[in-house]
């Protein structure tokens, strides 16, 4: 069953994770440094091999190594259809999402493949035959899921951007409304100030 986080929790400002558990190559469970309930976080714009797929375990171990003992900053960008926070992770070594692609432990998976930097890193990893690219014919996780339908398909994360939407008539989904209210500060989407934007879209959820 699908669920969605309330606006205040879904797309908050960046925060420091007090504790992190790696679930797979592109998903972690985080506890905020300030306390509260754990949140499942899907790394934005990447897609790691599934756990039963070649390099699935290697990808998970690589992510565990990258996060072990380090302070992790979480930069939320969206909430996916599974209710997970979609975010970019950073340590003092830089972008975790980028490093997974650089190591050949994940595929670029941005909406319509718009993330040119990730595409460049993926091409470099492919040319160097790093990680999963050492295989003769590596299969993208999205294709693997089609062949193994028991694994739920996850669409690319929405590419919301601030500055383009100013009123509810321009908004298509409740997720998009939450993004523009909480991340872009478009207060006109929540005239009654109850934290629920665009009542016609979000009130039923």
N, C-alpha and C positions, 0 to 999 in steps of 0.2 A: 504494500500500500504506500502510495506517495504521500509525503508531508512536506511542509515548508516552515522554515523558521520565522518567528515574528520579526518585524522590521528592525528592532533594536539589536537583536542578536545576529541577524542574517548577514548584514553588511556593515559591521562596525568598522571603526578605524583600525589601523594596524595594532597588533598587540604582541607581547612576548609570551611564548609558551613556557610554562613552568615545568612541564613534563610532556614527553612525546613518545607514543608507541607506534612503530611502523607496522601497518597491516599488510601492505603489499608494496609493489614498486612505485605506485603513484597515490597511495592513500595512507593517511596517518590519523591517529587519535591524539588530540591535544588537550591539555589542561592549561587554562590561562594562569599566568604568574600570580594574578590577583585572586585566584580561586574560582569556584563555580563548577558547573557540570562540564564533563568532557565534550568536545565537539569532534565529529568526524570531518576531516579535511581532505578534499580531492585536489591534487596539484594541478594548477591551471595550464592549459595549452600543451599538455604532454599526455601520452598514453603508453604505459609500461606493459610488457608482456604479462598475460594472465598467469596465475600461480601454477596451472597445469600445462602451460605453454613453455617451449624452449626459452631459456633465460629468465623465466618468471622468478625462480628462487634467486638467481644471480642479481636481478634488478632489486629485489627486496633487500638482499644483503648489502648491496651498494648504497642504498638509501640509509640503511641502519648505520653504516660506517660513516656516512657524511654527517649524520645528526648526532652521533654518539658523543656525549659530554660537552656539547656546544650549546650556546644560547641560540634559540631559533625565533626569528621574527616572522609573523604571519601577516601577509597583506591580502585581505579578502577582496575578491572581485565580483563574485556572484554566488548564487545558491543553485545547485543543479536539481534535476527532477527527482532525485533520490533524497533530497533534503540535506545534502552535504554542503558544507562551506567550500567554495572553490577559491583557491588562493595561491599566491606565490610565496614560497618560503625562502628565507635568507639566513645565513650564518655569517660569521666574520670572514668567511671565505668567499662570500658572494651569493649569487642566485643558485639555489638548490635545483630548481626546475631546469635551468640551463645546463648545470653540471651533469645531470642525468642524461641529457641528450648528448652532451660532449663526450661522455664516457661510452656512448652506445648502449645505454641501459633503458632508453625510452624513445618513442617516436614523437615527432612533432605532431600536435593534434589541435591546433587552433582552428577557430571557425573559418571555413573557406581557406584555410592555410594562409592566413594574412600575416602571421608572425614571421617576418623575414629573417630576423636574427636566429630564431630557432631553426628555420629551414637551412640557414647557412651552417649552423653547428651540426645539424643532422648530415648534411652533405660532407662536411669535414670528417665526421665519424665514419661515414660510409666509405669514403676514399681511403681512410687509414685502417679500415676493417677492425674497428674497435667494438668490443662488446658483441651485441647481437649481429652486427654487420660482418662478423667473421664467418657466419653461416653462409652456405652456398646460396640459399634462396629463403631469406628471412620473411616471415609472414607478419603483416601488421596485426596488432591485437583486434582491431575492428573487423578484419577479415576472418580471423580465428573465431571470433564470437559468432559470426554468421554460420560457420561450420559446426560450432558447438552451441546450439541455441539454449542450453541450460544456463549459460553465462549471460546475464542481462546485458543488452546493448546500451551503451551510454553515448548520447549524442555529444558533439563538440559543445563546449561551453559558449553561451551567448556573448556576443561582442558588443556589450553596451558601452556607450560613451557619453560623457557629460557634455552639455551645451546644445544638444539637438532637440530635447523634449522639454516643454514648458507647461503643458496642461494635459489633463487626463485624456482628452480627445486624440492625443498623439501616441498614447501608450497602448500596447497590444496585450501584455500579460501582467499579472500581479507581480511576478518577479522583477519585471522591468520597472514597474512603479516603485517597488521597494528600493531598487538600485538608485533611481533618480532622486528619491527622497533622502535616503540615508547616505549615499556616496556623493551626490551632486548638490544636495541642499536645496532642492526645488520644493519649497514649502507650500507652493500653490497646490500641490498634489494632495495635501492633507490640511484643508482649511479649518477643520474642527480640532486639529492638534491632538488627536487620539492615538497617533502612531500608525494608523491604518490608512495608506494612501488609496486614492481612487476607489471609493467604496463600491461602485458598481462592479469593479473587477475583483476586489479582494474580500468583500464582506461575506461571501458565501464560503470562504475557505477556512 
